[in-house]
Amino acid sequence: MWNPPQPDQGLPPSLAAVPVSWKSTGPCQGHRESPGALVETSAGEEAQGQEGPAATQLDVLRLRSSSMEIREKGSEFLKEELHRAQKELKLKDEECERLSKVREQLEQELEELTASLFEEAHKMVREANMKQAASEKQLKEARGKIDMLQAEVTALKTLVITSTPASPNRELHPQLLSPTKAGPRKGHSRHKSTSSTLCPTVCPAAGHTLTPDREGKEVDTILFAEFQTWRESPTLDKTCPFLERVYREDVGPCLDFTMQELSGLVRAAVEDNTLTIEPVASQTLPAVKVAEVDCSSTNMCALSGLTRTCRHRIRLGDSKSHYYISPSSRARITAVCNFFTYIRYIQQGLVRQDAEPMFWEIMRLRKEMSLAKLGFFPQEA
């Protein structure tokens, strides 16, 4: 019996595993195959065994070739995709850069616009402040002029109100005095008293000059120090030491009349500069009663309550009520009004003098108040 070739004899493994039958498959199956036919059959089987590995290798090569082609096509596709992605990324980078530049430009323009707006706003505020300051300055100057004019009108009113054609004030018109009262008698000499003038010399700015005085004078250091302190910042506040002393020693006693209620009203009107003194005309108007005293009578002083000939009457503020006063009461009120007029002039800057002349003028006015309080007053003709 013939054994098929083993794998170590050089035959392919596939052929070694295939059994070969000795039976003939030809038409003559009853006869044995001849040795020649067996040799041909063996050679054919060998040829078939050699063609199998070649076909397998060919298939492998084809597979490898297809794989290479697929790999090359995939690589090309990926390269194209990568190139396209890089191109899109580059475009996006360019777009981002352009947008960044636009943003920076907008931010710069916004900053410039904000700075311009702030500068314009500051400029407008500065101009408005300058205009406001100029307006306030003009207003202050206008008010100062108004106050000065009002002070001058008040001073003139104080000087002139007591003189009318029907009842002239002979103190303001010396030419109306009788020869015996117009000057000193022959052979006699007297000093001109500062209390003889009811409306004293107030200030050089109003056209008046100070009356020379031969009396000895000596400055009180305490009073002068208080006056200098007040003069640095003039005020009508009664709490400052200078005015507090004047109120306590002069103004208060001078305006302290018997009728306390009316005295308080008179004092308030003098301080507010709203008191009016009028001469009594031929036809008098009805007046009011104060503290059970009939003030409508020209023979009864509304302040002292004494029976006196009243040639003047007072009116407080805008009130229509009048109060008849005696010459003594009028002298006391006028002395206090003169003092307040002068210190108002000083407060408003109308007095252009050194400290000492101003001090002595105030002392003279205080002297007038003291004399009026003591009952000394000019005799009316």
VOMI-881053 format. One record per residue (C-alpha): residue in one letter; chain; y, z, x. Coordinates in Angstrom, 3 decimals. Layout:
BEGIN
+--------+--------+----------+----------+----------+
| residu | chaine |        Y |        Z |        X |
+--------+--------+----------+----------+----------+
|      A |      A |        Y |        Z |        X |
...
+--------+--------+----------+----------+----------+
***
This chain:
BEGIN
+--------+--------+----------+----------+----------+
| residu | chaine |        Y |        Z |        X |
+--------+--------+----------+----------+----------+
|      M |      A |    0.000 |    0.000 |    0.000 |
|      W |      A |    3.473 |   -0.892 |    1.287 |
|      N |      A |    6.120 |    1.767 |    1.574 |
|      P |      A |    9.760 |    0.853 |    1.117 |
|      P |      A |   12.022 |    1.227 |    4.139 |
|      Q |      A |   13.554 |    4.659 |    4.752 |
|      P |      A |   17.270 |    5.268 |    5.065 |
|      D |      A |   16.992 |    5.966 |    8.768 |
|      Q |      A |   15.594 |    2.452 |    9.310 |
|      G |      A |   18.945 |    0.856 |    8.775 |
|      L |      A |   18.671 |    0.049 |    5.052 |
|      P |      A |   21.298 |    1.110 |    2.542 |
|      P |      A |   20.571 |    4.280 |    0.596 |
|      S |      A |   20.786 |    2.502 |   -2.708 |
|      L |      A |   18.050 |    0.117 |   -1.696 |
|      A |      A |   15.792 |    2.817 |   -0.377 |
|      A |      A |   15.868 |    4.638 |   -3.667 |
|      V |      A |   14.875 |    1.563 |   -5.706 |
|      P |      A |   10.913 |    1.200 |   -6.022 |
|      V |      A |    9.548 |   -2.233 |   -5.599 |
|      S |      A |    6.576 |   -3.315 |   -7.798 |
|      W |      A |    3.804 |   -5.551 |   -6.415 |
|      K |      A |    3.219 |   -7.117 |   -9.635 |
|      S |      A |    4.541 |  -10.584 |  -10.042 |
|      T |      A |    7.014 |  -11.231 |  -12.718 |
|      G |      A |    6.508 |  -14.936 |  -12.589 |
|      P |      A |    4.520 |  -17.001 |  -15.106 |
|      C |      A |    1.284 |  -16.427 |  -13.306 |
|      Q |      A |    0.853 |  -12.710 |  -13.707 |
|      G |      A |   -2.843 |  -12.749 |  -13.298 |
|      H |      A |   -2.727 |  -13.851 |   -9.661 |
|      R |      A |   -1.537 |  -11.766 |   -6.765 |
|      E |      A |    1.492 |  -12.798 |   -4.886 |
|      S |      A |    1.007 |  -14.456 |   -1.670 |
|      P |      A |    2.292 |  -12.999 |    1.599 |
|      G |      A |    4.925 |  -15.735 |    1.813 |
|      A |      A |    6.255 |  -14.911 |   -1.566 |
|      L |      A |    6.371 |  -11.286 |   -0.602 |
|      V |      A |    8.441 |  -12.063 |    2.467 |
|      E |      A |   10.932 |  -14.107 |    0.428 |
|      T |      A |   11.167 |  -11.407 |   -2.109 |
|      S |      A |   11.923 |   -8.877 |    0.612 |
|      A |      A |   14.594 |  -11.076 |    2.178 |
|      G |      A |   16.248 |  -11.558 |   -1.174 |
|      E |      A |   16.287 |   -7.852 |   -1.768 |
|      E |      A |   17.818 |   -7.311 |    1.653 |
|      A |      A |   20.542 |   -9.807 |    0.889 |
|      Q |      A |   21.240 |   -8.057 |   -2.388 |
|      G |      A |   21.358 |   -4.689 |   -0.571 |
|      Q |      A |   23.960 |   -6.039 |    1.865 |
|      E |      A |   26.258 |   -7.512 |   -0.852 |
|      G |      A |   26.601 |   -4.168 |   -2.721 |
|      P |      A |   28.690 |   -2.280 |   -0.053 |
|      A |      A |   30.898 |   -5.307 |    0.477 |
|      A |      A |   31.781 |   -5.426 |   -3.202 |
|      T |      A |   32.484 |   -1.723 |   -3.188 |
|      Q |      A |   34.734 |   -2.069 |   -0.159 |
|      L |      A |   36.494 |   -4.960 |   -1.856 |
|      D |      A |   37.066 |   -2.859 |   -4.923 |
|      V |      A |   38.405 |   -0.053 |   -2.791 |
|      L |      A |   40.733 |   -2.457 |   -1.024 |
|      R |      A |   41.863 |   -3.817 |   -4.347 |
|      L |      A |   42.466 |   -0.306 |   -5.599 |
|      R |      A |   44.318 |    0.524 |   -2.426 |
|      S |      A |   46.388 |   -2.668 |   -2.757 |
|      S |      A |   47.179 |   -1.884 |   -6.399 |
|      S |      A |   48.056 |    1.689 |   -5.459 |
|      M |      A |   50.315 |    0.433 |   -2.681 |
|      E |      A |   51.995 |   -1.981 |   -5.068 |
|      I |      A |   52.434 |    0.745 |   -7.662 |
|      R |      A |   53.738 |    3.130 |   -5.031 |
|      E |      A |   56.146 |    0.503 |   -3.686 |
|      K |      A |   57.361 |   -0.325 |   -7.201 |
|      G |      A |   57.710 |    3.401 |   -8.009 |
|      S |      A |   59.585 |    3.952 |   -4.760 |
|      E |      A |   61.893 |    1.051 |   -5.511 |
|      F |      A |   62.442 |    2.358 |   -9.052 |
|      L |      A |   63.178 |    5.843 |   -7.761 |
|      K |      A |   65.515 |    4.417 |   -5.148 |
|      E |      A |   67.333 |    2.457 |   -7.843 |
|      E |      A |   67.550 |    5.567 |  -10.026 |
|      L |      A |   68.760 |    7.609 |   -7.062 |
|      H |      A |   71.343 |    4.977 |   -6.199 |
|      R |      A |   72.508 |    4.839 |   -9.810 |
|      A |      A |   72.653 |    8.636 |   -9.993 |
|      Q |      A |   74.609 |    8.779 |   -6.730 |
|      K |      A |   76.964 |    6.132 |   -8.039 |
|      E |      A |   77.495 |    8.058 |  -11.281 |
|      L |      A |   77.954 |   11.283 |   -9.325 |
|      K |      A |   80.505 |    9.571 |   -7.114 |
|      L |      A |   82.347 |    8.319 |  -10.200 |
|      K |      A |   82.270 |   11.794 |  -11.670 |
|      D |      A |   83.541 |   13.245 |   -8.393 |
|      E |      A |   86.373 |   10.742 |   -8.403 |
|      E |      A |   87.123 |   11.599 |  -12.028 |
|      C |      A |   87.081 |   15.317 |  -11.227 |
|      E |      A |   89.377 |   14.743 |   -8.284 |
|      R |      A |   91.736 |   12.703 |  -10.462 |
|      L |      A |   91.701 |   15.379 |  -13.154 |
|      S |      A |   92.318 |   18.049 |  -10.536 |
|      K |      A |   95.328 |   16.119 |   -9.283 |
|      V |      A |   96.584 |   15.728 |  -12.844 |
|      R |      A |   96.105 |   19.446 |  -13.442 |
|      E |      A |   97.932 |   20.339 |  -10.237 |
|      Q |      A |  100.745 |   17.972 |  -11.167 |
|      L |      A |  100.983 |   19.488 |  -14.652 |
|      E |      A |  100.954 |   23.023 |  -13.233 |
|      Q |      A |  103.700 |   22.086 |  -10.787 |
|      E |      A |  105.762 |   20.501 |  -13.548 |
|      L |      A |  105.164 |   23.551 |  -15.738 |
|      E |      A |  106.291 |   25.881 |  -12.952 |
|      E |      A |  109.376 |   23.765 |  -12.331 |
|      L |      A |  110.132 |   23.690 |  -16.047 |
|      T |      A |  109.632 |   27.461 |  -16.337 |
|      A |      A |  111.874 |   28.066 |  -13.336 |
|      S |      A |  114.481 |   25.726 |  -14.794 |
|      L |      A |  114.317 |   27.486 |  -18.164 |
|      F |      A |  114.620 |   30.915 |  -16.550 |
|      E |      A |  117.530 |   29.724 |  -14.432 |
|      E |      A |  119.236 |   28.242 |  -17.475 |
|      A |      A |  118.588 |   31.434 |  -19.450 |
|      H |      A |  119.994 |   33.594 |  -16.642 |
|      K |      A |  122.982 |   31.287 |  -16.415 |
|      M |      A |  123.597 |   31.555 |  -20.153 |
|      V |      A |  123.218 |   35.348 |  -20.048 |
|      R |      A |  125.570 |   35.554 |  -17.064 |
|      E |      A |  128.161 |   33.384 |  -18.790 |
|      A |      A |  127.781 |   35.421 |  -21.983 |
|      N |      A |  128.238 |   38.664 |  -20.016 |
|      M |      A |  131.298 |   37.251 |  -18.286 |
|      K |      A |  132.759 |   36.145 |  -21.607 |
|      Q |      A |  131.952 |   39.518 |  -23.138 |
|      A |      A |  133.549 |   41.333 |  -20.203 |
|      A |      A |  136.639 |   39.120 |  -20.460 |
|      S |      A |  136.805 |   39.687 |  -24.216 |
|      E |      A |  136.399 |   43.442 |  -23.790 |
|      K |      A |  139.090 |   43.418 |  -21.114 |
|      Q |      A |  141.446 |   41.468 |  -23.377 |
|      L |      A |  140.608 |   43.787 |  -26.255 |
|      K |      A |  141.252 |   46.824 |  -24.095 |
|      E |      A |  144.569 |   45.391 |  -22.916 |
|      A |      A |  145.517 |   44.518 |  -26.487 |
|      R |      A |  144.641 |   48.020 |  -27.661 |
|      G |      A |  146.637 |   49.462 |  -24.784 |
|      K |      A |  149.630 |   47.364 |  -25.766 |
|      I |      A |  149.193 |   48.374 |  -29.397 |
|      D |      A |  148.966 |   52.048 |  -28.448 |
|      M |      A |  152.040 |   51.719 |  -26.246 |
|      L |      A |  153.977 |   49.998 |  -29.007 |
|      Q |      A |  152.828 |   52.599 |  -31.512 |
|      A |      A |  153.884 |   55.361 |  -29.128 |
|      E |      A |  157.291 |   53.752 |  -28.679 |
|      V |      A |  157.661 |   53.295 |  -32.442 |
|      T |      A |  156.645 |   56.912 |  -32.986 |
|      A |      A |  159.131 |   58.088 |  -30.391 |
|      L |      A |  161.893 |   55.996 |  -31.904 |
|      K |      A |  160.886 |   57.188 |  -35.342 |
|      T |      A |  161.040 |   60.793 |  -34.149 |
|      L |      A |  164.480 |   60.175 |  -32.677 |
|      V |      A |  165.940 |   58.154 |  -35.546 |
|      I |      A |  164.226 |   59.393 |  -38.695 |
|      T |      A |  166.569 |   62.352 |  -39.013 |
|      S |      A |  169.669 |   60.168 |  -38.932 |
|      T |      A |  170.693 |   58.119 |  -41.985 |
|      P |      A |  174.050 |   56.840 |  -43.224 |
|      A |      A |  173.964 |   59.365 |  -46.028 |
|      S |      A |  173.217 |   62.252 |  -43.689 |
|      P |      A |  173.802 |   61.307 |  -40.026 |
|      N |      A |  172.312 |   63.412 |  -37.296 |
|      R |      A |  175.243 |   64.620 |  -35.267 |
|      E |      A |  172.965 |   65.536 |  -32.395 |
|      L |      A |  172.137 |   61.858 |  -31.960 |
|      H |      A |  175.748 |   60.814 |  -32.596 |
|      P |      A |  178.062 |   63.087 |  -30.565 |
|      Q |      A |  181.091 |   61.099 |  -31.739 |
|      L |      A |  180.630 |   62.650 |  -35.198 |
|      L |      A |  181.071 |   66.191 |  -33.880 |
|      S |      A |  184.345 |   67.999 |  -34.368 |
|      P |      A |  186.560 |   68.383 |  -31.301 |
|      T |      A |  185.760 |   72.063 |  -31.096 |
|      K |      A |  182.023 |   71.277 |  -31.002 |
|      A |      A |  182.213 |   68.047 |  -29.081 |
|      G |      A |  183.212 |   69.720 |  -25.839 |
|      P |      A |  184.079 |   73.057 |  -24.222 |
|      R |      A |  187.278 |   74.804 |  -25.054 |
|      K |      A |  190.197 |   74.644 |  -22.692 |
|      G |      A |  190.175 |   77.384 |  -20.157 |
|      H |      A |  186.529 |   78.227 |  -20.698 |
|      S |      A |  183.436 |   76.801 |  -19.097 |
|      R |      A |  179.838 |   76.996 |  -20.192 |
|      H |      A |  176.529 |   75.671 |  -19.059 |
|      K |      A |  174.928 |   72.981 |  -21.197 |
|      S |      A |  171.786 |   74.512 |  -22.574 |
|      T |      A |  168.718 |   72.351 |  -22.695 |
|      S |      A |  167.987 |   73.801 |  -26.096 |
|      S |      A |  171.152 |   72.318 |  -27.553 |
|      T |      A |  169.541 |   68.912 |  -27.926 |
|      L |      A |  166.946 |   68.782 |  -30.642 |
|      C |      A |  165.501 |   65.450 |  -29.496 |
|      P |      A |  165.396 |   65.992 |  -25.734 |
|      T |      A |  165.230 |   63.498 |  -22.947 |
|      V |      A |  161.643 |   62.367 |  -23.013 |
|      C |      A |  161.015 |   59.958 |  -20.198 |
|      P |      A |  162.919 |   57.460 |  -18.002 |
|      A |      A |  160.822 |   54.634 |  -19.440 |
|      A |      A |  162.549 |   55.117 |  -22.804 |
|      G |      A |  165.987 |   54.820 |  -21.222 |
|      H |      A |  166.747 |   58.553 |  -20.902 |
|      T |      A |  167.604 |   60.568 |  -17.831 |
|      L |      A |  166.830 |   64.180 |  -17.073 |
|      T |      A |  169.620 |   66.658 |  -17.702 |
|      P |      A |  170.699 |   68.486 |  -14.565 |
|      D |      A |  170.109 |   72.209 |  -14.681 |
|      R |      A |  171.799 |   74.834 |  -12.538 |
|      E |      A |  169.273 |   77.530 |  -13.281 |
|      G |      A |  167.039 |   78.683 |  -10.509 |
|      K |      A |  163.494 |   77.368 |  -10.726 |
|      E |      A |  160.270 |   78.246 |   -8.978 |
|      V |      A |  156.936 |   76.544 |   -9.508 |
|      D |      A |  154.155 |   78.742 |  -10.793 |
|      T |      A |  151.162 |   77.785 |   -8.651 |
|      I |      A |  148.578 |   78.548 |  -11.348 |
|      L |      A |  150.369 |   76.518 |  -14.006 |
|      F |      A |  151.049 |   73.701 |  -11.564 |
|      A |      A |  147.380 |   73.594 |  -10.474 |
|      E |      A |  146.258 |   73.402 |  -14.107 |
|      F |      A |  148.813 |   70.646 |  -14.762 |
|      Q |      A |  147.680 |   68.618 |  -11.750 |
|      T |      A |  144.052 |   68.901 |  -12.850 |
|      W |      A |  145.016 |   67.688 |  -16.328 |
|      R |      A |  147.229 |   64.913 |  -14.912 |
|      E |      A |  144.288 |   63.404 |  -13.000 |
|      S |      A |  142.594 |   62.687 |  -16.332 |
|      P |      A |  145.102 |   63.162 |  -19.183 |
|      T |      A |  143.561 |   64.118 |  -22.493 |
|      L |      A |  144.571 |   65.731 |  -25.775 |
|      D |      A |  141.500 |   67.935 |  -25.819 |
|      K |      A |  142.555 |   71.489 |  -26.579 |
|      T |      A |  139.686 |   72.938 |  -24.531 |
|      C |      A |  141.074 |   71.909 |  -21.126 |
|      P |      A |  142.735 |   74.841 |  -19.300 |
|      F |      A |  146.225 |   73.305 |  -19.257 |
|      L |      A |  146.468 |   72.477 |  -22.972 |
|      E |      A |  144.537 |   75.588 |  -23.948 |
|      R |      A |  147.256 |   77.719 |  -22.301 |
|      V |      A |  150.057 |   75.696 |  -23.958 |
|      Y |      A |  148.385 |   76.013 |  -27.355 |
|      R |      A |  147.869 |   79.734 |  -26.909 |
|      E |      A |  151.320 |   80.568 |  -25.530 |
|      D |      A |  153.631 |   78.002 |  -27.177 |
|      V |      A |  152.224 |   75.613 |  -29.790 |
|      G |      A |  150.309 |   78.210 |  -31.774 |
|      P |      A |  153.128 |   80.795 |  -32.014 |
|      C |      A |  155.740 |   78.095 |  -32.661 |
|      L |      A |  153.826 |   76.718 |  -35.664 |
|      D |      A |  152.716 |   80.106 |  -36.953 |
|      F |      A |  154.695 |   80.361 |  -40.195 |
|      T |      A |  154.440 |   82.812 |  -43.058 |
|      M |      A |  152.684 |   80.321 |  -45.292 |
|      Q |      A |  149.431 |   80.065 |  -43.367 |
|      E |      A |  147.882 |   77.305 |  -45.483 |
|      L |      A |  150.780 |   74.919 |  -45.070 |
|      S |      A |  151.143 |   75.966 |  -41.428 |
|      G |      A |  147.591 |   74.763 |  -40.739 |
|      L |      A |  148.298 |   71.435 |  -42.442 |
|      V |      A |  151.521 |   70.999 |  -40.451 |
|      R |      A |  149.772 |   71.792 |  -37.195 |
|      A |      A |  147.005 |   69.254 |  -37.914 |
|      A |      A |  149.582 |   66.598 |  -38.836 |
|      V |      A |  151.561 |   67.250 |  -35.634 |
|      E |      A |  148.398 |   66.928 |  -33.540 |
|      D |      A |  147.436 |   63.700 |  -35.346 |
|      N |      A |  151.001 |   62.365 |  -35.085 |
|      T |      A |  151.206 |   61.855 |  -38.861 |
|      L |      A |  154.076 |   64.234 |  -39.704 |
|      T |      A |  157.300 |   62.784 |  -41.094 |
|      I |      A |  160.648 |   64.632 |  -41.257 |
|      E |      A |  163.159 |   63.201 |  -43.696 |
|      P |      A |  166.672 |   64.252 |  -44.586 |
|      V |      A |  167.155 |   65.441 |  -48.128 |
|      A |      A |  168.916 |   62.802 |  -50.239 |
|      S |      A |  171.180 |   63.462 |  -53.164 |
|      Q |      A |  168.330 |   62.937 |  -55.641 |
|      T |      A |  165.260 |   64.921 |  -54.692 |
|      L |      A |  161.719 |   64.206 |  -55.757 |
|      P |      A |  159.457 |   66.867 |  -57.274 |
|      A |      A |  157.192 |   68.604 |  -54.802 |
|      V |      A |  154.084 |   70.791 |  -54.963 |
|      K |      A |  153.557 |   74.524 |  -54.807 |
|      V |      A |  152.012 |   76.121 |  -51.775 |
|      A |      A |  150.840 |   79.761 |  -51.888 |
|      E |      A |  152.755 |   80.447 |  -55.114 |
|      V |      A |  156.068 |   79.384 |  -53.544 |
|      D |      A |  158.124 |   76.767 |  -55.360 |
|      C |      A |  158.767 |   74.080 |  -52.754 |
|      S |      A |  160.769 |   71.805 |  -55.057 |
|      S |      A |  163.864 |   73.860 |  -54.505 |
|      T |      A |  166.212 |   72.943 |  -51.687 |
|      N |      A |  167.078 |   76.620 |  -51.315 |
|      M |      A |  163.541 |   77.783 |  -50.469 |
|      C |      A |  161.774 |   77.006 |  -47.173 |
|      A |      A |  158.172 |   76.033 |  -47.845 |
|      L |      A |  157.010 |   77.370 |  -44.467 |
|      S |      A |  158.847 |   80.664 |  -44.095 |
|      G |      A |  159.225 |   81.452 |  -47.798 |
|      L |      A |  162.814 |   82.516 |  -47.169 |
|      T |      A |  165.827 |   81.478 |  -49.167 |
|      R |      A |  167.598 |   79.006 |  -46.945 |
|      T |      A |  169.570 |   75.819 |  -47.369 |
|      C |      A |  167.017 |   73.084 |  -46.732 |
|      R |      A |  168.526 |   69.824 |  -45.566 |
|      H |      A |  165.218 |   68.266 |  -44.509 |
|      R |      A |  161.764 |   67.877 |  -45.923 |
|      I |      A |  158.414 |   67.032 |  -44.383 |
|      R |      A |  155.612 |   64.752 |  -45.516 |
|      L |      A |  152.048 |   65.084 |  -44.205 |
|      G |      A |  150.318 |   61.774 |  -43.472 |
|      D |      A |  150.197 |   59.355 |  -46.391 |
|      S |      A |  150.635 |   62.101 |  -48.941 |
|      K |      A |  153.401 |   61.644 |  -51.503 |
|      S |      A |  154.090 |   65.375 |  -51.578 |
|      H |      A |  157.190 |   66.688 |  -49.825 |
|      Y |      A |  157.948 |   70.173 |  -48.528 |
|      Y |      A |  161.507 |   71.355 |  -47.957 |
|      I |      A |  162.104 |   73.214 |  -44.705 |
|      S |      A |  164.930 |   75.245 |  -43.266 |
|      P |      A |  166.805 |   74.289 |  -40.064 |
|      S |      A |  164.887 |   76.944 |  -38.123 |
|      S |      A |  161.495 |   75.624 |  -39.279 |
|      R |      A |  162.637 |   72.078 |  -38.543 |
|      A |      A |  163.656 |   73.086 |  -35.010 |
|      R |      A |  160.239 |   74.672 |  -34.374 |
|      I |      A |  158.355 |   71.618 |  -35.665 |
|      T |      A |  160.576 |   69.218 |  -33.735 |
|      A |      A |  160.110 |   71.152 |  -30.493 |
|      V |      A |  156.318 |   70.898 |  -30.797 |
|      C |      A |  156.557 |   67.185 |  -31.725 |
|      N |      A |  158.678 |   66.537 |  -28.621 |
|      F |      A |  156.063 |   68.209 |  -26.451 |
|      F |      A |  153.212 |   66.162 |  -27.945 |
|      T |      A |  155.242 |   62.946 |  -27.658 |
|      Y |      A |  155.782 |   63.520 |  -23.953 |
|      I |      A |  152.148 |   64.324 |  -23.126 |
|      R |      A |  151.088 |   61.244 |  -25.124 |
|      Y |      A |  153.424 |   59.183 |  -22.969 |
|      I |      A |  151.774 |   60.657 |  -19.883 |
|      Q |      A |  148.297 |   59.936 |  -21.270 |
|      Q |      A |  149.245 |   56.318 |  -22.009 |
|      G |      A |  150.726 |   55.822 |  -18.540 |
|      L |      A |  154.322 |   55.349 |  -19.713 |
|      V |      A |  155.761 |   58.045 |  -17.443 |
|      R |      A |  156.245 |   56.816 |  -13.884 |
|      Q |      A |  157.143 |   59.982 |  -12.027 |
|      D |      A |  155.741 |   62.305 |   -9.444 |
|      A |      A |  153.839 |   65.394 |  -10.462 |
|      E |      A |  156.670 |   67.900 |   -9.959 |
|      P |      A |  159.328 |   66.199 |  -12.172 |
|      M |      A |  156.714 |   65.740 |  -14.885 |
|      F |      A |  155.737 |   69.399 |  -14.566 |
|      W |      A |  159.352 |   70.596 |  -14.920 |
|      E |      A |  159.892 |   68.366 |  -17.959 |
|      I |      A |  156.848 |   69.949 |  -19.597 |
|      M |      A |  158.174 |   73.394 |  -18.690 |
|      R |      A |  161.499 |   72.466 |  -20.323 |
|      L |      A |  159.681 |   71.400 |  -23.480 |
|      R |      A |  157.739 |   74.663 |  -23.456 |
|      K |      A |  161.046 |   76.473 |  -23.113 |
|      E |      A |  162.326 |   74.616 |  -26.179 |
|      M |      A |  159.290 |   75.753 |  -28.156 |
|      S |      A |  159.769 |   79.354 |  -27.022 |
|      L |      A |  163.458 |   79.339 |  -27.958 |
|      A |      A |  162.703 |   77.777 |  -31.347 |
|      K |      A |  160.032 |   80.402 |  -31.972 |
|      L |      A |  162.547 |   83.140 |  -31.101 |
|      G |      A |  164.952 |   81.704 |  -33.659 |
|      F |      A |  167.331 |   79.727 |  -31.466 |
|      F |      A |  168.174 |   76.305 |  -32.842 |
|      P |      A |  171.214 |   74.004 |  -32.845 |
|      Q |      A |  173.661 |   74.641 |  -35.632 |
|      E |      A |  174.083 |   71.600 |  -37.860 |
|      A |      A |  177.593 |   70.593 |  -38.827 |
+--------+--------+----------+----------+----------+
***
